[in-house]
Amino acid sequence: MSEDCLIRLKNISHSYSTGKKSFMALKEINLDLKKKEFVALLGPSGCGKSTLLRIITGLQPPTSGEVLYRGERLEGVNPYATIVFQTFALFPWLTVQENVEIALKARGVPPQEREKMALDLLDRVGLDGFEGAYPRELSGGMRQKVGFARAMAVEPELLCMDEPFSALDPLSADSLRGELIELWTTGKIPTKTILMVTHNIEEAVFMADRIVIMDKSPGRVISQVLVSMSHPRNRKSPEFLEMVDWIYALMAGQGHSVDGSRDAPVGGGLKGRGIPPISIGDLAGLLERVFEIEGGRCDIYQLASSLKVKDSEQLLRLTEAAQLLGFATIIAGDITLTTLGEIFAEASILTRKEIFASRIKRLPIFKWILERLYASDKGEIEIEEVQSLLEEDFSPEDVENQIKTIINWGRYSELFAYDDVREVIFLEEHP
């Protein structure tokens, strides 16, 4: 293990158990974090980024594999690491200064020294003059600054951040990102390494020196990208836009269409990535926008601003759904409508429903549901059956999202209906 390596992950795997069933969240992760490096973990929700963060800080032991810190096996909580979460996690009954001092008090720092260190940290993050304010008096961005100050109060070698800007409005988030990078690049914080979890591609390119790209089912590293641009980075520069576009290309098009090789029949479980949790209206909007462009082809990254989607993950879900249903192809970060996609974009409401129904009938989970419905005497099945099937391959959070999407897609296509009171899927016209 080289001297500049702070953290080494060796064959990290982690599984969650629910009753008799087990779900693999992470599989054989091997990763080094070096000193003086800002690393971003980038991937879709449910790929195990936050789980990996907790394992790295010692808050959660892995099912298998080991974490080495400075060459020594990590046992228990890492005293040299701290985490900033997406929620502000401040004590509302304490002032700003007291919220920062509480971390120092836990370390046994004397009162006078605590006060001096807290005031210095608050000054560094731009909160000088707000020492006596309470969290309720601050904006979201200012509350998160207090969280950063408290995290840095213990002078961690490793600063971990779990989507620290996702709860902020866009302007506050942009401002705080820039301020954190300034503190990091000018050496005004003692941290040797920063590890940030995000699903925002632009955020990762704007901040990180290296981007570790993860995928799900199970969570695993699929690529690593070095970002050689110097700080401060210009979001409109050709180099920045090219890097963002390249990462979109790496992350897009992971799934195949309903006619492709990634489809698997439902046997003992539902294999594959599942169905993207998106709304039909958003998908239609995407197809309509691409159809309006000459040639029916568009750079995925350029769609983000015109569609006004929340973040890169939402856009990638939409493009994945378009490809899964055979409405588009994804190649090298570009989305191109198929003939079917063009027909859907121009079709009437009723025709769109018919097309959508014909496509989702080919998906393994819908095949299975329809087979069960037509085999049932009452033409209905309990949603618990579907849930049990999904639990074999997905996390509890993903199971919930899958079920919501299955119900919405089934209702839209009029393949089946759902009774929320009895919690059953049923055929409205059972033969």
FENZI-V211342 format. One record per pair of residues at least 12 apart in sequence whose ideal C-beta (glycine too) atoms are under 6 Angstrom apart, sorted by the first residue. I is the first residue (numbers start at 0). J is the second residue. Records with the same first field share a line. If there is no record, write none. Layout:
# FENZI-V211342
I=J + J
This chain:
# FENZI-V211342
0=70
3=33 + 34
4=31 + 33
5=32 + 34 + 192
6=32 + 68
7=31 + 67
8=28 + 30 + 66
9=64 + 65
10=27 + 64
11=28 + 61 + 64
12=25 + 26 + 27 + 62 + 63 + 64
13=25 + 50 + 61 + 62
14=62
20=390
22=394
23=217
24=47 + 50 + 218
25=47 + 218
26=217 + 219
32=192
34=191 + 192
36=192 + 208
37=193 + 207 + 208
38=194 + 209
39=195 + 197 + 203 + 207 + 210
40=196 + 211
41=197 + 203 + 210 + 212
42=213
43=215 + 312
45=215 + 394 + 397
46=213 + 214 + 215 + 218
47=218
48=196
49=161 + 196
52=159 + 161 + 196
56=77 + 80 + 82 + 159
57=73 + 75 + 76 + 77
79=156
80=155 + 157
81=150 + 153 + 155
82=159
83=146 + 147 + 150 + 160 + 163
84=161
85=161 + 162 + 165 + 166
87=142 + 143 + 146
89=134 + 142 + 145
91=134
94=131 + 133
95=129 + 130 + 132 + 145
96=117 + 130
98=145 + 149
99=117 + 120 + 148 + 149 + 152
100=113 + 117
102=149 + 152 + 153
103=116 + 152
106=153
120=148 + 151 + 152
121=148
123=187
124=144 + 147 + 148
126=144
139=167 + 171
140=167 + 171 + 175
151=188
154=189
155=190
156=191
157=192
158=190 + 193
159=194
160=195
161=196
162=196 + 197
180=206 + 230
184=230
198=312
199=310 + 311
200=243 + 246 + 311
201=243
204=242 + 243
205=232
207=226
208=226
209=225
210=224
211=223
216=272
222=249
243=300
244=300 + 332
247=299 + 300 + 332
248=331 + 332
250=315
251=299 + 315 + 318 + 329
252=329
254=272 + 319 + 323
256=322 + 325
257=325 + 358 + 361 + 362
264=363
265=363 + 367
268=391 + 392
269=364 + 388 + 389 + 392
273=401
274=404
275=316 + 319 + 320
276=400 + 404
277=316 + 317 + 320
279=411
281=317
282=317 + 320
285=317
286=326 + 340 + 343 + 344
287=344
289=334 + 336
290=336 + 341 + 344
295=336
296=333 + 335
297=334
298=333
299=318 + 332 + 334
318=334
324=358
325=339 + 358
326=339 + 340 + 343
327=340
352=412
355=412
356=412 + 414
359=408 + 412
372=426
378=425 + 426 + 429
379=423 + 425
380=424
381=423
382=422
389=401
